[in-house]
Amino acid sequence: MKRIVIRGLIAAGVVSVLLSGCGGTTAKTETEAAKTEAVKAEAETSNAETEAAKAGTEVSKDTSDKNGAEAANADADVSKDLSDKTVTELPKGSGEVNIYTAVDQVHSEKIFKEFEEATGIKVNPVYDLEANKTTGLTNKILTEMEHPVCDVFWNNEFAQTIELQRQEALAPYVSPVAADIPDAYKDKDGYWTAFGGRARTLLVNKDLLEEKDYPKSIFDLTSGKYEGDQIAIAYPMFGTTRTQAAAIYAALGAEKGKEFFQKLKDSGVQVVDGNSVTKDMAASGQVKIGYTDTDDAKEALEDGANVEMCFTDQEEGGIGNLITPNTAAMIKGAPNEDNAKIFIDYIISLDMEKELIDMGFFDLSIRPDADVDGLKVKGMNVNLVEVYDMLETASNDMQEIFSVQ
């Protein structure tokens, strides 16, 4: 059974421990203190005559049996619960939780089954329809606001989650498991929390570009260093390229953001139908650089293409590289609120990030110092809310700049 920190009951006197890699310190200190006191008492009695030492031994035994019983039991529980990763075993058969998710069923269904096994809480999932994607679930939640059915929305992006917050469809929950998630990736009042995800990346064809000439910043793309027609991007009015445009606007301001994309357009950049196309163009050598997502880039690498992922603006003071995370949020009026909180604690944990990376769904952890096998990327120095607030402005400008005349 996977051992995850989840919200629930922990043995009396033991503090809940977050998934930050240092779990168990508090509880172990308490029990070790009890042991130290017992040893100290025994040492004092041992300084007497042999008969006194014997009596001291009996006193020590009595102390261990009577006064130390609870500490010993707690220590045994701590050793069991805090061996590798802290976990609270919840009682079996403790109700249900209704989860709407935009995450592909092939990935999310496995997580739901593991959660059920770990907690005894039955998951009633509602998956997105491919035709509607996230928007369909968002609309369903909004239409159910007077009589909520959903407890938790597990989304594969953040914009629609923030839209639900703006529509007052979410309830706040500040999860203790989110303590090590940067503030840029969680709502300050707990209405949503981001975790894991993917990143934007420049996919460089190594046959056409030497490593010393790789772009280090997005601004290299408009500096004249590369021929415009040797760069491919997806239409920035849609998908993650649209999100990236909004993020650049949030980082630079609307005026400088628009100026950047106008320069990119004027350079002769190839604008194509989707990230998979930019990936294929870079992999096949049609262009030197294709702007895509890490999941697409990994496909090219797995197919044996001579390409490399390049993350921009990673230096100190740089604007960083866009990360596109998942989000989890509790629905206002959730019929199973307690179980909703337990699931949120479970799904946003570092262990779940690791598992979803191992499954190939995530490419990285949202926690910058996490010890994971995924990609290491410095995210952009903007809050997701700031990106959301720039979506409409950036989209309108992208339509103006890149629309086919």
BELDA-V43652 format. One record per residue. NEAR is the number of other C-alpha atoms within 12 Angstrom. Layout:
near
NEAR
NEAR
This chain:
near
14
26
28
42
44
41
35
30
20
25
26
17
20
30
27
33
37
33
38
27
24
19
27
32
23
20
30
29
20
23
29
23
18
25
25
17
20
29
22
17
24
26
19
19
22
21
17
15
12
12
13
18
19
18
20
26
24
19
24
27
19
17
24
25
16
16
18
25
19
23
32
24
22
28
30
20
26
36
25
20
30
34
20
19
29
38
38
31
30
27
16
15
16
21
22
31
36
34
44
44
43
36
35
26
22
17
24
32
23
21
33
35
22
25
37
31
22
29
35
23
30
25
35
26
30
31
33
28
19
15
11
14
23
34
27
22
34
39
21
28
40
28
17
20
24
17
17
27
32
41
40
51
52
45
44
37
39
44
38
37
45
37
28
34
31
19
20
21
36
37
35
28
32
27
40
27
41
40
26
29
33
28
25
29
42
37
33
22
17
29
36
49
51
50
49
48
40
39
43
45
46
41
49
43
39
26
19
25
25
16
17
11
19
27
34
26
24
36
25
24
36
26
18
20
21
26
22
26
27
32
41
43
47
35
35
40
32
27
27
38
38
37
40
45
46
43
42
42
35
32
30
27
22
28
19
20
29
32
23
29
40
25
23
34
31
21
24
22
31
31
36
28
22
27
35
30
29
39
45
37
36
41
38
26
25
22
34
41
46
48
50
47
39
39
30
36
40
33
24
31
24
14
15
15
24
27
37
36
38
35
35
31
26
23
16
12
12
22
27
31
34
45
45
41
40
42
42
52
53
46
46
32
24
33
25
28
29
27
36
43
40
43
45
46
41
42
43
48
45
41
36
40
38
32
31
34
26
20
19
25
32
38
36
40
43
45
39
26
20
27
19
25
21
31
34
28
34
31
41
38
29
32
30
42
32
31
37
32
29
33
36
24
28
40
35
21
28
36
24
19
25
30
17
12
6
